Amino acid sequence: MRLFGTNGIREVVGEKFTPAFVTRVADSIGACLPTGSHVVVGWDGRTSSPEFARIVGSSLALAGHKVTEVGILPTPAIQYNVPRLRGDLGVVVTASHNPPEFNGLKCIGSDGLEVSRDVEERIEAGVEPGTTSLVDYAHIGEVAHDAGGARRYVDGILGQVDVPRIAKRRFSLVLDCGNGASVPTSPSLLRRLGCRFMTLNAHVDGTFPGHLSEPTKANLADLQRAVPAIGAELGVAHDGDADRAVFVDATGRYIPGEEMLTLLARDAVERAPGSVVVTPVSASQSVEDAIRPFGGTVVYTRVGSPTVTHEMQTRGAVFGGEENGGLIFPRLHFARDGAMSMASVLDLLARQETDLASLLKAIPHYTLVKEKVGCPVELREKVIGHLIESFSRDSEKVVTIDGVKAYRSGGWVLLRPSGTEPLFRIFAESKDPERARALADDGIALVRKALGELGYTG
């Protein structure tokens, strides 16, 4: 029974994500650990997160483990704190950017990285049979509270950038916290960087009243208006658990994630010529184009931050990330990190003494189209088989690292099953916008054709 998707467990509260279900998962986690282990537990701002976190903490204490609660923090802040609190494991109650009816669980290793798939499989194996390892009354663990997580994390970020140079610029920003877990950290970070800034949605509210949690262009209309309205130099938005940062330039233009990935990859490799960048197969060709002049190499992986971060660690990469705004700076830690992304962009702007739009003009540009098609989970593998057969007949190259990526005349198209929803995600890219659109439409048609041949009419 697979429970963990691309980035943890995510389910609808009150349907599958219930107190009983979370208890079984927590009991299984507890049974996988040696008695007396230290587990760091944190959560995001969703309405149900504190209560589910208490279930997790109580279950682990009853299994004889020491629990340290760090409260509401961004997922990367919790990841940063796990090794610094000498945790053997971390558990984050979060559904990241999913809609408000969802919640979820993510496990963090003692090194601050998301746990590997084999650890997730051991946890999954104990959930259905209800595996537990409860101890007697004399060996029940304690639940302690740590209030220093936010400052510890912000201090860590400040140690990675040139604070005096950034402060001297006196940047003006609009920060959209999205009513999420960045509220305790990102405003504090900007203050300590000497920035002038206005906030939007800077109170925690798990119903996400400002806009939905995913920082898409459609959801950030207020930020795009606010930046030019007050004459700010840029805008930044986080998703619900703040492992992502999305940017808006001074004109209010929403900057696609692939552009920021390319810009920061180029900066990292330019400062460390010949180094490695790790990114999923969904990343833009612009990343390769941008780092090649500096001797850089791109290593492609499956989609999902656990895969990317583990590969980065193995390869000694200087930078990595995904085209959705989830960027990874290994000099701080191996985690997608929205606040570190924000600080790194300010550091780059201060170092180059220019503005964001000017920097982005200098990178290679492609059109990346993203679409999705519903697909039942049980049909995913059969659909992939059909797609491989179809693409193999008329493509220049087919890559099956994650789903099916076909290089065709003028660009490429990637069709991959989502790790968090019952659908296929379609990515298509070309320097010609019309060709990118046509490749995406071809991908959509092929998925629907495969589903039809399998008898699915939904």
Sine and cosine of phi, psi and omega as CSV:
sin_phi,cos_phi,sin_psi,cos_psi,sin_omega,cos_omega
0.00,0.00,0.93,-0.38,0.00,-1.00
-1.00,0.04,0.82,-0.57,0.02,-1.00
-0.93,-0.37,-0.60,0.80,-0.04,-1.00
-0.99,0.10,0.81,-0.59,0.07,-1.00
-1.00,-0.07,-0.51,-0.86,-0.03,-1.00
-0.86,0.51,-0.62,0.79,-0.03,-1.00
-0.66,-0.75,0.92,0.39,0.06,-1.00
1.00,0.02,-0.15,-0.99,0.06,-1.00
-1.00,0.00,0.72,-0.69,0.09,-1.00
-0.63,-0.77,0.85,-0.53,-0.01,-1.00
-0.57,-0.82,0.24,-0.97,0.02,-1.00
-0.98,0.20,0.77,-0.64,0.01,-1.00
-0.91,0.42,0.73,-0.68,0.01,-1.00
1.00,0.00,-0.25,0.97,0.10,-0.99
-0.98,-0.18,-1.00,0.02,0.06,-1.00
-1.00,0.01,-0.56,0.83,-0.04,-1.00
-1.00,0.09,1.00,0.05,-0.07,-1.00
-0.87,-0.49,0.23,-0.97,0.08,-1.00
-0.82,0.57,-0.64,0.77,-0.01,-1.00
-0.91,0.41,-0.67,0.74,0.00,-1.00
-0.90,0.43,-0.73,0.68,-0.02,-1.00
-0.89,0.45,-0.60,0.80,0.05,-1.00
-0.88,0.47,-0.68,0.73,0.01,-1.00
-0.90,0.44,-0.65,0.76,0.03,-1.00
-0.91,0.42,-0.71,0.70,0.00,-1.00
-0.89,0.45,-0.65,0.76,0.04,-1.00
-0.88,0.48,-0.65,0.76,0.01,-1.00
-0.93,0.38,-0.64,0.77,0.08,-1.00
-0.86,0.52,-0.73,0.68,-0.01,-1.00
-0.87,0.49,-0.60,0.80,-0.01,-1.00
-0.96,0.29,-0.38,0.92,0.02,-1.00
-0.98,0.18,-0.25,0.97,-0.08,-1.00
-0.98,-0.20,0.53,-0.85,0.13,-0.99
-0.89,0.45,0.65,-0.76,0.00,-1.00
-0.82,0.58,0.69,-0.72,-0.01,-1.00
1.00,-0.01,0.16,0.99,0.03,-1.00
-0.93,0.37,0.33,-0.94,0.00,-1.00
-0.95,-0.31,0.86,-0.50,-0.04,-1.00
-0.88,-0.47,0.79,-0.62,0.06,-1.00
-1.00,-0.08,0.80,-0.61,-0.05,-1.00
-0.87,-0.50,0.79,-0.61,0.07,-1.00
-0.67,-0.75,0.14,-0.99,-0.07,-1.00
-0.45,-0.89,0.24,-0.97,0.04,-1.00
-0.99,-0.10,-0.21,-0.98,-0.12,-0.99
-1.00,-0.05,0.23,0.97,0.00,-1.00
-0.91,0.41,0.46,-0.89,-0.13,-0.99
-0.86,0.51,-0.53,0.85,-0.06,-1.00
-0.99,-0.11,-0.10,0.99,-0.16,-0.99
-0.89,0.45,-0.72,0.70,0.00,-1.00
-0.86,0.51,-0.63,0.78,-0.03,-1.00
-0.93,0.36,-0.69,0.73,0.03,-1.00
-0.92,0.40,-0.55,0.83,0.05,-1.00
-0.90,0.44,-0.59,0.81,0.04,-1.00
-0.92,0.40,-0.60,0.80,0.06,-1.00
-0.88,0.47,-0.71,0.71,0.01,-1.00
-0.87,0.49,-0.76,0.65,-0.03,-1.00
-0.89,0.46,-0.68,0.73,-0.01,-1.00
-0.91,0.41,-0.66,0.75,0.00,-1.00
-0.89,0.46,-0.66,0.75,-0.01,-1.00
-0.94,0.34,-0.61,0.79,0.04,-1.00
-0.91,0.42,-0.63,0.77,0.02,-1.00
-0.93,0.38,-0.32,0.95,0.08,-1.00
-1.00,-0.01,0.11,0.99,0.09,-1.00
1.00,-0.03,0.27,0.96,-0.04,-1.00
-0.98,-0.21,0.43,-0.90,0.12,-0.99
-1.00,0.07,0.74,-0.67,-0.03,-1.00
-0.87,-0.49,0.74,-0.67,0.14,-0.99
-0.89,-0.45,0.89,-0.45,0.04,-1.00
-1.00,0.02,0.77,-0.64,0.03,-1.00
-0.95,-0.30,-0.05,1.00,0.10,-0.99
0.99,0.16,-0.36,-0.93,-0.01,-1.00
-0.97,0.26,0.89,-0.45,0.04,-1.00
-0.51,-0.86,0.39,-0.92,0.16,-0.99
-0.85,0.53,0.52,-0.86,0.06,-1.00
-0.80,0.60,-0.72,0.70,0.02,-1.00
-0.90,0.45,-0.49,0.87,0.06,-1.00
-0.92,0.38,-0.62,0.78,0.05,-1.00
-0.92,0.39,-0.67,0.74,0.05,-1.00
-0.87,0.50,-0.65,0.76,0.01,-1.00
-0.90,0.43,-0.58,0.81,-0.08,-1.00
-0.98,0.18,-0.45,0.89,-0.08,-1.00
-0.82,0.58,-0.81,0.59,0.00,-1.00
-0.94,0.34,-0.47,0.88,-0.04,-1.00
-0.98,0.21,-0.34,0.94,0.14,-0.99
-0.99,-0.11,0.13,0.99,0.00,-1.00
0.84,0.54,0.67,0.74,0.06,-1.00
-0.98,0.20,0.60,-0.80,0.12,-0.99
-0.99,0.14,-0.36,0.93,0.01,-1.00
-0.35,-0.94,0.42,-0.91,0.15,-0.99
-0.82,-0.57,0.57,-0.82,0.09,-1.00
-0.80,-0.60,0.82,-0.57,0.01,-1.00
-0.93,-0.37,0.81,-0.59,0.10,-0.99
-1.00,-0.03,0.96,-0.27,-0.07,-1.00
-0.30,-0.95,0.49,-0.87,0.19,-0.98
-0.87,-0.49,0.35,0.94,0.10,-0.99
0.80,0.60,-0.90,-0.44,-0.11,-0.99
-0.99,-0.11,0.05,1.00,-0.05,-1.00
-0.89,0.45,0.32,-0.95,0.03,-1.00
-0.86,0.52,0.26,-0.97,-0.16,-0.99
-0.90,0.44,-0.36,0.93,-0.02,-1.00
-0.97,0.25,-0.16,0.99,-0.02,-1.00
-1.00,-0.05,0.41,-0.91,0.31,-0.95
-0.54,-0.84,0.06,-1.00,-0.08,-1.00
-0.19,-0.98,-0.03,-1.00,0.01,-1.00
-0.70,-0.71,0.61,-0.79,0.06,-1.00
-0.69,-0.72,0.66,-0.75,-0.01,-1.00
-0.94,-0.33,0.68,-0.74,-0.05,-1.00
-0.88,-0.47,0.72,-0.70,0.02,-1.00
-0.97,0.23,0.12,-0.99,-0.03,-1.00
-0.90,0.43,-0.33,0.94,0.02,-1.00
-1.00,0.01,0.02,1.00,-0.01,-1.00
1.00,0.02,-0.09,1.00,0.06,-1.00
-1.00,0.08,0.47,-0.88,0.15,-0.99
-0.89,0.46,0.63,-0.78,-0.11,-0.99
-0.91,0.42,0.40,-0.92,-0.01,-1.00
-0.97,0.26,0.22,-0.98,-0.04,-1.00
-0.88,0.47,-0.56,0.83,-0.02,-1.00
-0.92,0.40,-0.54,0.84,0.08,-1.00
-0.93,0.37,-0.68,0.73,0.04,-1.00
-0.86,0.51,-0.64,0.77,-0.01,-1.00
-0.91,0.42,-0.59,0.80,0.04,-1.00
-0.91,0.41,-0.62,0.78,0.04,-1.00
-0.91,0.41,-0.73,0.68,-0.01,-1.00
-0.85,0.53,-0.62,0.78,-0.06,-1.00
-0.89,0.46,-0.42,0.91,-0.02,-1.00
-1.00,-0.09,-0.10,1.00,-0.10,-0.99
-0.97,0.25,-0.78,0.62,-0.08,-1.00
-0.90,0.45,-0.70,0.72,0.03,-1.00
-0.98,0.22,-0.09,1.00,0.02,-1.00
0.95,0.31,0.67,0.74,-0.01,-1.00
-0.90,0.44,0.74,-0.67,0.05,-1.00
-0.69,-0.72,0.26,-0.97,0.11,-0.99
-0.60,-0.80,0.85,0.53,-0.04,-1.00
-0.93,0.38,0.56,-0.83,0.01,-1.00
-0.96,-0.28,0.19,-0.98,0.01,-1.00
-0.97,0.22,0.09,-1.00,-0.14,-0.99
-0.86,0.51,-0.47,0.88,-0.09,-1.00
-0.99,0.14,-0.15,0.99,-0.09,-1.00
-0.84,-0.54,0.24,0.97,0.04,-1.00
-0.90,0.43,0.69,-0.73,-0.02,-1.00
-0.97,0.24,0.19,-0.98,0.02,-1.00
-0.97,-0.23,0.42,-0.91,0.10,-0.99
-0.92,-0.39,0.91,-0.41,0.00,-1.00
-0.95,-0.31,0.22,-0.98,-0.03,-1.00
-0.81,-0.59,0.70,-0.72,0.02,-1.00
-0.85,-0.52,0.85,-0.52,-0.05,-1.00
-0.99,-0.17,0.08,1.00,-0.09,-1.00
-0.99,-0.14,0.12,0.99,-0.11,-0.99
-0.89,0.46,-0.67,0.74,-0.05,-1.00
-0.91,0.42,-0.75,0.66,-0.02,-1.00
-0.91,0.41,-0.65,0.76,0.01,-1.00
-0.85,0.53,-0.69,0.73,-0.01,-1.00
-0.93,0.37,-0.75,0.67,0.00,-1.00
-0.88,0.47,-0.66,0.75,0.07,-1.00
-0.84,0.54,-0.65,0.76,0.00,-1.00
-0.89,0.46,-0.68,0.74,0.02,-1.00
-0.90,0.43,-0.70,0.71,-0.02,-1.00
-0.87,0.49,-0.47,0.88,0.02,-1.00
-0.96,0.28,-0.14,0.99,-0.05,-1.00
-0.97,-0.26,-0.08,1.00,-0.04,-1.00
-0.79,-0.61,0.25,-0.97,-0.01,-1.00
-1.00,0.07,1.00,0.03,-0.10,-1.00
-0.87,0.49,-0.74,0.67,-0.01,-1.00
-0.86,0.51,-0.66,0.75,-0.02,-1.00
-0.92,0.39,-0.65,0.76,0.04,-1.00
-0.91,0.42,-0.72,0.69,-0.01,-1.00
-0.87,0.49,-0.58,0.82,-0.01,-1.00
-0.90,0.44,-0.53,0.85,0.00,-1.00
-0.95,0.32,-0.42,0.91,-0.01,-1.00
0.78,0.62,0.82,0.58,-0.01,-1.00
-0.84,0.54,0.54,-0.84,0.13,-0.99
-0.92,-0.40,0.79,-0.61,-0.10,-1.00
-0.71,-0.71,0.29,-0.96,0.30,-0.95
-0.88,-0.47,0.82,-0.57,-0.03,-1.00
-0.93,-0.36,0.86,-0.52,0.06,-1.00
-0.97,-0.25,0.96,-0.26,0.00,-1.00
-0.98,0.19,-0.18,0.98,0.07,-1.00
0.89,0.45,0.40,0.91,-0.03,-1.00
0.87,0.50,0.40,0.92,-0.11,-0.99
-0.93,-0.38,-0.38,-0.92,-0.17,-0.99
-0.97,0.26,-0.12,0.99,0.05,-1.00
-0.97,0.24,-0.21,0.98,-0.06,-1.00
-0.82,0.58,-0.68,0.73,-0.01,-1.00
-0.97,0.26,-0.14,0.99,-0.16,-0.99
-0.81,-0.59,-0.76,0.65,-0.13,-0.99
-0.92,0.40,-0.67,0.74,0.09,-1.00
-0.87,0.49,-0.65,0.76,0.04,-1.00
-0.88,0.47,-0.66,0.75,0.02,-1.00
-0.87,0.49,-0.71,0.70,-0.01,-1.00
-0.91,0.42,-0.63,0.78,0.05,-1.00
-0.87,0.49,-0.70,0.72,-0.05,-1.00
-0.96,0.29,-0.28,0.96,0.11,-0.99
-1.00,0.01,0.05,1.00,0.05,-1.00
0.96,0.28,0.39,0.92,-0.03,-1.00
-1.00,0.08,0.47,-0.88,0.19,-0.98
-0.99,-0.15,0.79,-0.62,-0.09,-1.00
-0.46,-0.89,0.45,-0.89,0.13,-0.99
-0.92,-0.39,0.61,-0.79,0.01,-1.00
-0.95,-0.30,0.49,-0.87,0.19,-0.98
-0.85,-0.53,0.63,-0.78,0.09,-1.00
0.78,0.62,0.72,0.70,-0.10,-1.00
-0.99,-0.15,0.59,0.81,0.20,-0.98
-0.75,-0.66,0.58,-0.81,-0.05,-1.00
-0.96,0.28,0.81,-0.59,0.04,-1.00
-0.44,-0.90,0.95,-0.31,-0.08,-1.00
-0.94,0.34,-0.04,1.00,0.13,-0.99
-1.00,0.03,-0.10,1.00,0.00,-1.00
0.77,0.63,0.89,0.45,-0.07,-1.00
-0.94,0.35,-0.43,0.90,-0.03,-1.00
-0.95,0.32,-0.73,0.68,0.05,-1.00
-0.14,-0.99,0.24,-0.97,0.03,-1.00
-0.86,0.50,0.39,-0.92,-0.20,-0.98
-0.93,0.36,-0.46,0.89,-0.03,-1.00
-0.97,0.24,0.79,-0.62,-0.09,-1.00
-0.99,0.13,0.89,0.45,0.05,-1.00
-0.99,0.11,0.22,-0.98,0.02,-1.00
-0.85,0.53,-0.69,0.72,-0.03,-1.00
-0.90,0.44,-0.56,0.83,-0.05,-1.00
-0.99,0.14,-0.20,0.98,-0.09,-1.00
-0.93,-0.36,0.50,0.86,-0.01,-1.00
-0.87,0.50,-0.64,0.77,0.00,-1.00
-0.90,0.44,-0.65,0.76,0.03,-1.00
-0.91,0.42,-0.66,0.75,-0.01,-1.00
-0.90,0.43,-0.51,0.86,0.07,-1.00
-0.98,0.20,-0.63,0.78,-0.13,-0.99
-0.93,0.38,-0.62,0.78,-0.09,-1.00
-0.86,0.51,-0.83,0.56,0.03,-1.00
-0.94,0.35,-0.46,0.89,-0.04,-1.00
-0.89,0.45,-0.58,0.81,-0.01,-1.00
-0.97,-0.23,0.07,1.00,0.02,-1.00
0.96,0.30,0.48,0.88,0.02,-1.00
-0.97,0.25,0.36,-0.93,-0.02,-1.00
-0.99,0.13,-0.47,0.88,0.03,-1.00
-0.25,-0.97,0.21,-0.98,0.10,-1.00
-0.79,-0.61,0.47,-0.88,0.00,-1.00
-0.71,-0.71,0.67,-0.74,0.05,-1.00
-0.75,-0.66,0.60,-0.80,0.07,-1.00
-0.93,-0.36,0.37,-0.93,0.17,-0.99
-1.00,0.06,-0.13,-0.99,-0.15,-0.99
-0.87,0.49,-0.59,0.81,-0.01,-1.00
-0.95,-0.31,0.13,0.99,0.15,-0.99
0.87,0.50,0.52,0.85,0.16,-0.99
-1.00,-0.02,0.04,1.00,0.03,-1.00
-0.78,-0.63,0.45,-0.89,0.13,-0.99
-0.69,-0.72,0.74,-0.67,0.02,-1.00
-0.86,-0.51,0.60,-0.80,-0.16,-0.99
-0.88,-0.47,0.46,-0.89,0.08,-1.00
-0.78,-0.63,0.71,-0.71,-0.01,-1.00
-1.00,0.07,-0.05,-1.00,-0.12,-0.99
-0.89,0.46,-0.41,0.91,0.01,-1.00
-1.00,0.10,-0.13,0.99,-0.06,-1.00
1.00,-0.07,0.12,0.99,0.00,-1.00
-0.95,0.31,0.80,-0.60,0.12,-0.99
-0.95,0.31,0.82,-0.58,-0.06,-1.00
-0.99,-0.12,0.90,-0.44,0.00,-1.00
-0.84,0.54,0.55,-0.84,-0.07,-1.00
-0.86,0.52,-0.53,0.85,-0.01,-1.00
-0.91,0.41,-0.48,0.88,0.04,-1.00
-0.94,0.34,-0.67,0.74,0.01,-1.00
-0.94,0.35,-0.61,0.80,0.07,-1.00
-0.86,0.51,-0.71,0.70,-0.01,-1.00
-0.91,0.40,-0.71,0.71,-0.03,-1.00
-0.86,0.50,-0.73,0.68,-0.07,-1.00
-0.98,0.21,-0.47,0.88,0.12,-0.99
-0.91,0.42,-0.70,0.72,0.02,-1.00
-0.88,0.47,-0.68,0.74,0.00,-1.00
-0.89,0.46,-0.67,0.74,-0.02,-1.00
-0.90,0.44,-0.68,0.73,-0.05,-1.00
-0.97,0.23,-0.54,0.84,0.06,-1.00
-0.88,0.48,-0.56,0.83,0.02,-1.00
-1.00,0.09,-0.22,0.98,0.05,-1.00
-0.65,-0.76,0.95,0.30,-0.09,-1.00
-0.81,0.59,0.62,-0.78,0.03,-1.00
0.99,0.14,0.14,0.99,-0.08,-1.00
-1.00,0.02,0.03,-1.00,-0.11,-0.99
-0.94,-0.34,0.65,-0.76,0.16,-0.99
-0.88,-0.48,0.68,-0.73,0.00,-1.00
-0.91,-0.42,0.73,-0.68,-0.03,-1.00
-0.42,-0.91,0.41,-0.91,0.00,-1.00
-0.95,0.32,0.19,-0.98,0.01,-1.00
-0.90,0.44,-0.24,0.97,0.02,-1.00
-0.99,0.15,-0.08,1.00,-0.07,-1.00
-0.95,0.30,0.41,-0.91,-0.01,-1.00
-0.95,0.32,0.52,-0.86,0.12,-0.99
-0.88,0.48,-0.35,0.94,-0.03,-1.00
-0.88,0.48,-0.46,0.89,0.02,-1.00
-0.89,0.45,-0.76,0.65,0.04,-1.00
-0.86,0.50,-0.71,0.70,-0.04,-1.00
-0.87,0.49,-0.61,0.79,-0.09,-1.00
-0.96,0.26,-0.55,0.83,-0.09,-1.00
-0.99,-0.11,-0.23,0.97,-0.03,-1.00
-0.85,0.53,-0.66,0.75,0.00,-1.00
-0.88,0.48,-0.32,0.95,-0.01,-1.00
-0.97,-0.25,0.25,0.97,0.03,-1.00
0.97,0.23,0.28,0.96,-0.04,-1.00
-0.98,0.22,0.39,-0.92,0.01,-1.00
-0.80,-0.60,0.67,-0.74,0.08,-1.00
-0.98,-0.21,0.77,-0.64,0.12,-0.99
-0.94,-0.33,0.82,-0.57,-0.05,-1.00
-0.99,-0.13,0.56,-0.83,-0.01,-1.00
-0.72,-0.69,0.02,-1.00,0.23,-0.97
-0.90,0.44,0.37,-0.93,0.07,-1.00
-0.94,0.35,0.61,-0.79,0.04,-1.00
0.81,-0.58,0.76,-0.65,-0.08,-1.00
-0.89,0.46,-0.56,0.83,0.03,-1.00
-0.86,0.52,-0.68,0.73,0.01,-1.00
-0.91,0.42,-0.69,0.72,-0.03,-1.00
-0.90,0.43,-0.73,0.69,-0.06,-1.00
-0.92,0.39,-0.64,0.77,0.02,-1.00
-0.91,0.41,-0.62,0.79,0.04,-1.00
-0.93,0.36,-0.61,0.80,0.06,-1.00
-0.87,0.50,-0.70,0.72,0.00,-1.00
-0.90,0.44,-0.68,0.73,0.00,-1.00
-0.89,0.45,-0.66,0.75,-0.10,-0.99
-1.00,0.03,-0.15,0.99,-0.09,-1.00
0.92,0.40,0.61,0.79,-0.07,-1.00
-0.93,0.37,0.50,-0.86,0.03,-1.00
-1.00,-0.01,-0.25,0.97,-0.05,-1.00
-0.26,-0.97,0.40,-0.92,0.07,-1.00
-0.24,-0.97,0.07,-1.00,0.04,-1.00
0.46,-0.89,-0.07,-1.00,-0.05,-1.00
-0.85,-0.52,0.28,-0.96,-0.06,-1.00
-0.98,0.18,0.12,0.99,-0.01,-1.00
-0.99,-0.15,0.18,0.98,-0.03,-1.00
0.99,-0.15,0.00,1.00,0.02,-1.00
-1.00,-0.03,0.99,-0.15,-0.10,-0.99
-0.93,-0.36,0.54,-0.84,-0.15,-0.99
-0.82,-0.58,0.82,-0.57,-0.03,-1.00
-0.88,-0.47,0.99,-0.11,-0.14,-0.99
-0.90,0.43,-0.31,0.95,0.04,-1.00
-0.92,0.40,-0.37,0.93,0.12,-0.99
-1.00,-0.08,-0.85,0.52,0.07,-1.00
-0.13,-0.99,0.19,-0.98,-0.02,-1.00
-1.00,-0.02,0.98,0.19,0.00,-1.00
-0.42,-0.91,0.60,-0.80,0.18,-0.98
-0.88,0.47,0.74,-0.67,-0.20,-0.98
-0.57,-0.82,0.96,-0.29,-0.03,-1.00
-0.92,0.38,-0.66,0.75,-0.02,-1.00
-0.94,0.35,-0.65,0.76,0.05,-1.00
-0.91,0.42,-0.58,0.81,0.08,-1.00
-0.87,0.49,-0.72,0.69,0.01,-1.00
-0.87,0.50,-0.74,0.68,-0.01,-1.00
-0.91,0.42,-0.61,0.80,-0.01,-1.00
-0.92,0.39,-0.62,0.78,0.04,-1.00
-0.91,0.41,-0.69,0.73,0.05,-1.00
-0.89,0.46,-0.63,0.77,0.03,-1.00
-0.89,0.45,-0.68,0.73,0.02,-1.00
-0.90,0.44,-0.71,0.71,0.01,-1.00
-0.89,0.46,-0.66,0.76,0.01,-1.00
-0.92,0.39,-0.63,0.78,-0.02,-1.00
-0.93,0.37,-0.64,0.76,-0.04,-1.00
-1.00,0.07,-0.21,0.98,0.00,-1.00
0.81,0.59,0.78,0.63,0.00,-1.00
-0.54,-0.84,-0.17,-0.99,-0.01,-1.00
-0.92,-0.38,0.22,-0.98,-0.12,-0.99
-0.91,0.42,-0.68,0.73,-0.03,-1.00
-0.87,0.48,-0.63,0.78,0.00,-1.00
-0.91,0.41,-0.66,0.75,0.03,-1.00
-0.89,0.46,-0.64,0.77,-0.07,-1.00
-0.95,0.32,-0.43,0.90,0.03,-1.00
-0.90,0.44,-0.42,0.91,-0.11,-0.99
-1.00,0.06,-0.12,0.99,-0.02,-1.00
-1.00,-0.07,0.38,-0.92,0.06,-1.00
-0.89,0.45,0.56,-0.83,-0.04,-1.00
-0.81,-0.58,0.73,-0.68,0.10,-1.00
-0.78,-0.63,0.27,-0.96,0.15,-0.99
-0.98,-0.18,0.84,-0.54,0.02,-1.00
-0.92,-0.40,0.88,-0.48,0.00,-1.00
-0.97,-0.22,0.72,-0.70,0.01,-1.00
-0.85,-0.53,0.76,-0.65,0.04,-1.00
-0.66,-0.75,0.05,-1.00,0.08,-1.00
-0.48,-0.88,0.48,-0.88,0.01,-1.00
-0.71,-0.71,0.77,-0.64,0.01,-1.00
-0.87,0.48,0.63,-0.78,0.01,-1.00
-0.42,-0.91,0.82,-0.57,0.05,-1.00
-0.85,0.52,0.61,-0.79,-0.05,-1.00
-0.84,0.55,-0.63,0.77,-0.09,-1.00
-0.94,0.33,-0.21,0.98,0.00,-1.00
-0.98,-0.20,-0.04,1.00,-0.12,-0.99
-0.82,0.57,-0.79,0.61,-0.10,-1.00
-0.91,0.42,-0.60,0.80,0.03,-1.00
-0.92,0.39,-0.62,0.78,0.05,-1.00
-0.89,0.45,-0.69,0.73,0.03,-1.00
-0.85,0.53,-0.67,0.74,0.04,-1.00
-0.84,0.54,-0.70,0.72,0.03,-1.00
-0.89,0.45,-0.66,0.75,-0.06,-1.00
-0.92,0.39,-0.67,0.74,0.03,-1.00
-0.86,0.51,-0.69,0.72,0.01,-1.00
-0.89,0.46,-0.69,0.72,-0.02,-1.00
-0.90,0.43,-0.76,0.66,-0.07,-1.00
-0.94,0.34,-0.52,0.86,-0.05,-1.00
-0.90,0.44,-0.39,0.92,-0.05,-1.00
-0.97,0.24,-0.50,0.87,-0.16,-0.99
-0.62,-0.79,0.45,0.90,0.01,-1.00
-0.91,-0.41,0.44,-0.90,0.02,-1.00
-0.94,0.33,-0.59,0.81,0.00,-1.00
-0.39,-0.92,0.60,-0.80,0.04,-1.00
-0.83,-0.55,0.78,-0.62,0.01,-1.00
-0.89,-0.45,0.74,-0.68,-0.06,-1.00
-0.86,-0.50,0.55,0.84,0.07,-1.00
-0.86,0.50,-0.65,0.76,-0.02,-1.00
-0.47,-0.88,0.96,-0.28,-0.12,-0.99
0.94,0.34,-0.64,-0.77,-0.02,-1.00
-0.73,-0.69,0.85,-0.52,0.08,-1.00
-0.91,-0.42,0.86,-0.51,-0.05,-1.00
-0.91,-0.42,0.83,-0.56,0.10,-0.99
-1.00,0.03,0.87,-0.50,-0.06,-1.00
-0.80,-0.60,0.06,-1.00,-0.04,-1.00
-0.82,0.57,0.87,-0.49,0.09,-1.00
0.99,0.11,0.08,1.00,0.00,-1.00
0.25,-0.97,-0.36,-0.93,0.02,-1.00
-0.57,-0.82,0.32,-0.95,0.08,-1.00
-0.69,-0.72,0.70,-0.72,0.02,-1.00
-0.87,-0.49,0.78,-0.63,0.06,-1.00
-0.85,-0.52,0.91,-0.42,-0.04,-1.00
-0.66,-0.75,0.59,-0.81,0.05,-1.00
-0.95,0.32,0.68,-0.74,0.05,-1.00
-0.91,0.41,0.58,-0.82,0.07,-1.00
-1.00,0.03,-0.08,1.00,-0.07,-1.00
-0.81,-0.59,-0.22,0.98,-0.06,-1.00
-0.63,-0.78,0.39,-0.92,0.00,-1.00
-0.98,0.18,0.96,0.29,-0.03,-1.00
-0.34,-0.94,0.27,-0.96,0.16,-0.99
-0.98,-0.18,0.69,-0.72,0.11,-0.99
-0.99,-0.14,0.70,-0.71,-0.01,-1.00
-0.91,-0.42,0.81,-0.59,0.09,-1.00
-0.86,-0.52,0.72,-0.69,0.06,-1.00
-0.63,-0.77,0.68,-0.74,-0.09,-1.00
-0.67,-0.75,0.61,-0.79,0.09,-1.00
-0.32,-0.95,0.37,-0.93,0.13,-0.99
-0.94,0.33,-0.39,0.92,0.03,-1.00
-1.00,-0.09,0.91,-0.42,-0.03,-1.00
-0.82,0.57,-0.62,0.78,-0.01,-1.00
-0.92,0.39,-0.61,0.79,0.02,-1.00
-0.93,0.37,-0.63,0.78,0.05,-1.00
-0.87,0.49,-0.68,0.73,0.02,-1.00
-0.90,0.45,-0.66,0.75,-0.01,-1.00
-0.91,0.41,-0.64,0.77,0.04,-1.00
-0.90,0.44,-0.65,0.76,0.03,-1.00
-0.90,0.44,-0.68,0.73,0.01,-1.00
-0.89,0.45,-0.62,0.78,0.07,-1.00
-0.88,0.48,-0.67,0.74,0.01,-1.00
-0.89,0.45,-0.71,0.71,0.03,-1.00
-0.85,0.52,-0.72,0.69,-0.03,-1.00
-0.89,0.46,-0.63,0.78,-0.02,-1.00
-0.93,0.36,-0.62,0.78,0.06,-1.00
-0.90,0.44,-0.72,0.69,0.00,-1.00
-0.90,0.44,-0.62,0.78,0.03,-1.00
-0.89,0.45,-0.70,0.71,0.01,-1.00
-0.88,0.47,-0.67,0.74,0.02,-1.00
-0.89,0.46,-0.66,0.75,0.02,-1.00
-0.89,0.45,-0.65,0.76,0.01,-1.00
-0.92,0.39,-0.42,0.91,0.05,-1.00
-1.00,0.02,0.05,1.00,0.08,-1.00
1.00,0.05,0.18,0.98,0.00,-1.00
-1.00,0.01,0.78,-0.62,-0.06,-1.00
-0.86,-0.51,0.19,0.98,-0.04,-1.00
-0.94,0.34,0.00,0.00,0.00,0.00
